[in-house]
Amino acid sequence: MPSAAARRWVAGAVWALAAAREVSLYRRLEAVLLVAEGVSLDDAARQVRATSRSVQRWLARYRRARDPFALADRPRPGRPRAAAALTPERLRVALATDPRTLGYRATGWTVPLLAHHLGARDGLTLSERTLRRRLRERRYRWKRPRYVYHAYHARAAHVGQKKGA
């Protein structure tokens, strides 16, 4: 019969397993739970498709921390951001400016035009893909311009109305 502490541990790990959003955390928790339920280390490793050495490390990490979320991936340094100088403030100022006042023959910003402008004015060399990603991160949305008839509201009496409108 497992002790009360062991039952609490299993209950906490089951809760963490249900709350896990990342596949890697889910696999690690599943392996730890399988071992806690009495499955051999090799069988648990086989079921979660990992090496037995990895499962041993996960068990040791859990035992040290006594926290199921200690098995989550740790932040890694990764590659530095492209165009780190493109700050949200710099992007906001550029988008708030009308391109016509800067000598461009466009009524609104397009990604290629904005990338060219940032490169010419600030010396930022960034791809259109990076710029689109940064715009999406800042929750900027853009649409194509909508062309409206000049006399849209003052329609002639003989022009029919659209159905359903």
C-alpha positions in Angstrom: 0.0 0.0 0.0 1.6 3.4 -1.1 2.1 6.0 1.6 0.0 9.2 1.8 2.9 11.2 0.4 3.2 8.9 -2.5 -0.5 9.1 -3.2 -0.3 12.9 -3.1 2.7 12.9 -5.4 0.9 10.7 -8.0 -2.2 12.9 -7.7 -0.1 16.0 -8.4 1.6 14.3 -11.3 -1.7 13.2 -12.8 -3.0 16.8 -12.5 0.2 18.1 -14.1 -0.2 15.6 -16.9 -3.7 16.8 -17.6 -2.5 20.4 -17.6 0.6 19.9 -19.8 0.4 21.8 -23.0 3.8 20.8 -24.4 4.4 17.4 -25.8 7.9 17.1 -24.2 6.5 17.8 -20.7 3.7 15.4 -21.3 6.1 12.6 -22.3 8.3 13.2 -19.3 5.4 13.2 -16.8 4.0 10.1 -18.4 7.4 8.3 -18.0 7.7 9.4 -14.4 4.1 8.3 -13.6 4.7 4.9 -15.3 7.7 4.3 -13.1 5.8 5.4 -10.0 3.1 2.9 -10.9 5.7 0.1 -10.8 6.5 -0.2 -14.5 10.2 -1.0 -15.1 12.5 1.8 -16.2 13.1 0.2 -19.6 9.5 -0.5 -20.3 8.5 3.1 -19.3 11.2 4.4 -21.7 10.0 2.2 -24.5 6.4 3.4 -24.0 7.3 7.1 -24.2 9.8 6.4 -27.0 12.8 7.7 -25.0 16.0 6.1 -23.8 16.2 4.7 -20.3 19.0 7.2 -19.5 16.6 10.1 -20.3 13.9 8.6 -18.0 16.5 8.3 -15.3 17.5 11.9 -15.7 13.8 13.0 -15.6 13.2 11.0 -12.4 16.3 12.6 -10.8 15.1 16.0 -11.8 11.7 15.4 -10.4 13.0 14.0 -7.1 15.3 17.0 -6.6 12.5 19.6 -7.2 9.4 17.7 -6.1 7.6 19.7 -8.7 6.1 18.2 -11.9 6.7 21.4 -13.9 10.5 21.0 -13.2 10.4 18.6 -16.1 9.5 21.3 -18.5 12.0 22.5 -21.1 14.4 25.1 -19.8 14.9 28.3 -21.8 17.7 28.0 -24.3 19.8 30.8 -25.6 19.0 30.2 -29.3 19.8 32.4 -32.2 19.8 36.2 -31.6 16.9 38.1 -33.1 17.4 39.6 -36.6 17.2 43.4 -36.6 17.2 43.8 -32.8 17.3 47.5 -33.4 13.7 47.4 -34.7 12.0 48.4 -31.5 8.3 48.7 -31.0 8.6 52.4 -30.7 10.6 52.8 -33.9 8.0 50.7 -35.7 5.1 52.7 -34.3 6.7 56.0 -35.4 7.3 54.7 -38.9 3.8 53.4 -39.3 2.3 56.6 -37.9 4.0 58.6 -40.6 2.3 59.1 -44.0 4.6 57.7 -46.7 3.7 60.6 -49.0 5.3 63.1 -46.6 8.5 61.2 -46.9 8.6 61.4 -50.7 7.1 58.0 -51.5 4.4 57.7 -54.1 2.2 55.5 -52.0 -0.8 56.4 -49.9 -0.2 53.6 -47.3 2.6 51.4 -46.1 3.3 48.1 -47.7 5.8 45.6 -46.2 8.3 46.0 -49.0 8.1 49.8 -48.8 8.4 49.8 -45.1 11.4 47.5 -45.2 13.0 49.7 -47.8 12.3 52.9 -45.7 13.7 51.4 -42.5 16.8 50.3 -44.4 17.3 53.7 -46.0 16.5 55.8 -43.0 17.8 53.8 -40.1 20.2 51.4 -41.8 18.1 48.4 -40.7 18.5 45.5 -43.1 15.7 43.1 -42.5 13.8 40.8 -44.7 10.1 41.2 -45.5 9.4 38.0 -43.7 11.0 39.3 -40.5 9.1 42.6 -40.8 5.8 40.7 -41.3 6.6 38.6 -38.2 7.4 41.7 -36.1 4.2 43.4 -37.3 2.2 40.3 -36.3 4.0 40.2 -32.9 2.9 43.8 -32.2 -0.7 42.9 -33.4 -0.7 45.3 -36.3 -3.2 44.4 -39.0 -3.5 45.8 -42.5 -5.9 45.5 -45.3 -5.9 46.5 -48.9 -7.3 50.0 -49.5 -11.0 50.1 -50.2 -12.0 52.1 -53.2 -15.2 54.0 -52.8 -17.2 55.8 -55.5 -17.1 59.5 -55.1 -20.8 59.7 -55.6 -21.5 56.6 -53.5 -23.9 58.3 -51.1 -25.5 60.6 -53.6 -26.6 57.9 -55.9 -28.9 58.6 -58.8 -32.5 57.6 -58.3 -32.3 55.2 -61.3 -29.4 53.2 -59.9 -30.9 50.1 -58.2 -30.1 49.0 -54.7 -28.3 45.8 -54.0 -30.5 43.0 -52.9 -30.4 42.3 -49.2 -28.8 45.6 -48.3 
